[in-house]
Amino acid sequence: MQKKPTTELNNILGKAKPDQLDQYFKENKKYMADPQKGFYYYMKDVLCEKNIKLKDAYSFAGFTESYGGQILRMEKPTKDRDKIIRLCIAGHFSWDETNRALKLYGMNELYAKNERDACIIVAINNRIYDMSEIDEMLMQRGFQKLTEDEKK
Amino acid sequence: MLINPEVDAEDDVAWICDQCGAMLNIQEGFRQQRGEWACTECGFVNKIAQSELYQTEDEFQASVHDPYKGLADDDALALSMYLDLENVAGREDIVLVKHRESGILYVKKLLRTYEKSIYEYLKIHPVAYMPEIIGVYEGSNCLVIIEECIAGKTIVERLDEGTLTIDDSVRIAKSICSILQELHTLPTPIIHRDIKPSNVMITPDGEVFLLDMNVAKWYDPKKTDDTNYLGTPHFAAPEQVGYGLKASSAKSDIYALGMLMNVMITGKFPKEEKAEGKIWGIIERCISLNAEDRYTAEELLQALTAIEEV
């Protein structure tokens, strides 16, 4: 991902006069430490490292490309934690990568003391990325499955 | 090992040897159902299981760097109780973490080279003034350690403010001697092998902690050479980096402590600037090229105490 080093931004800001601040923000918007962009860039970085295409990740997660993109760019924020977990599983994230993604999205990380979360941690730890297999694991234990019946 | 649509194979999955990269599907006698398969090219026993499936070669390469790969389920669950807060000193392999229930801060270390048995021993037999080992978890790529977080300044940070007085240096060295006495007199002695300014922490209360057992090893009197030459330049005793006819011993730690004393007092190594006064006689003996001439930890403690009393 593109980054301008914070030191370079500091240097620019140090020389800026008050009336130049608007211009500064406009020119450097994409480099600003935007919490929303943090999630987007992190997901892209991890998928890029694994060379897994975004469209494949959306598809494995059960999203249309359009909806998947909206989640990733946080244009359509969701409170449904399972959607983020599905995207991570579809991207073959490890459990700590999944935790980081959840944290960046502003959600609670997978918690071992929550039995449903513990199942998900164990599935990911064993590299079980088949969504139907994970759903079956969850349902066998009386938990809600990760996938939804309706398509988005 | 991965699903590769570019390869023409009867099975959906193209199994690739993790060691030599040969395609296993076409090797005589190969069956996916076998659970494991010794590559006929290199002999490496590959696991044939769902957990070994990767979408891409890049995903496989990324997994080689995954510090948590191959952890037992219980260990993964235990580790997920610690939330990552930030990297320590900008390092990717040392993380400040917080326990989710207690809120207590700990340090998580991701070690690629290590002696697991030392950490397991120290977890059960903690040594005073060394960070307590809370958890030891071994995966395929890393040993993950959760240890007590000691707050304070390392000697490196303290030296940024200026050199230390001889009195302070002696006090710190005496504390380290006491820790080394304990390590060196265990049923099988442990040699620290990495005593240096960044591994000595002074708490706000003035207590001295010795950090970092990453390079430590069990003392073996029968060995004449260390298997791996590890340590930090200038602080590592000659025998620790392959000179002489002996392997590392407790005396190797004394060498490093001597160097540390000189650096605390002058900011430099003896080659550049020797510490002045009676302390130099002690330092000089600590850093004798011949390990047998150096003090033991107990003798050094006595010598330093004698200097303090003058």
HADDOCK unambig.tbl for C-alpha pairs under 7 A between the chains (distance, minus, plus):
assign (segid A and resid 49 and name CA) (segid B and resid 58 and name CA) 6.60 0.50 0.50
assign (segid A and resid 49 and name CA) (segid B and resid 59 and name CA) 6.99 0.50 0.50
assign (segid A and resid 49 and name CA) (segid B and resid 62 and name CA) 6.73 0.50 0.50
assign (segid A and resid 50 and name CA) (segid B and resid 56 and name CA) 6.88 0.50 0.50
assign (segid A and resid 50 and name CA) (segid B and resid 58 and name CA) 4.91 0.50 0.50
assign (segid A and resid 50 and name CA) (segid B and resid 59 and name CA) 3.94 0.50 0.50
assign (segid A and resid 50 and name CA) (segid B and resid 62 and name CA) 6.28 0.50 0.50
assign (segid A and resid 51 and name CA) (segid B and resid 56 and name CA) 6.50 0.50 0.50
assign (segid A and resid 51 and name CA) (segid B and resid 58 and name CA) 5.76 0.50 0.50
assign (segid A and resid 51 and name CA) (segid B and resid 59 and name CA) 6.55 0.50 0.50
assign (segid A and resid 111 and name CA) (segid B and resid 80 and name CA) 6.68 0.50 0.50
assign (segid A and resid 111 and name CA) (segid B and resid 81 and name CA) 6.71 0.50 0.50
assign (segid A and resid 112 and name CA) (segid B and resid 77 and name CA) 5.36 0.50 0.50
assign (segid A and resid 112 and name CA) (segid B and resid 80 and name CA) 6.31 0.50 0.50
assign (segid A and resid 112 and name CA) (segid B and resid 81 and name CA) 6.44 0.50 0.50
assign (segid A and resid 118 and name CA) (segid B and resid 77 and name CA) 6.80 0.50 0.50
assign (segid A and resid 121 and name CA) (segid B and resid 77 and name CA) 6.91 0.50 0.50
assign (segid A and resid 122 and name CA) (segid B and resid 73 and name CA) 5.76 0.50 0.50
assign (segid A and resid 125 and name CA) (segid B and resid 73 and name CA) 6.76 0.50 0.50
assign (segid A and resid 125 and name CA) (segid B and resid 76 and name CA) 6.95 0.50 0.50
assign (segid A and resid 126 and name CA) (segid B and resid 51 and name CA) 5.79 0.50 0.50
assign (segid A and resid 127 and name CA) (segid B and resid 51 and name CA) 4.96 0.50 0.50
assign (segid A and resid 128 and name CA) (segid B and resid 51 and name CA) 6.50 0.50 0.50
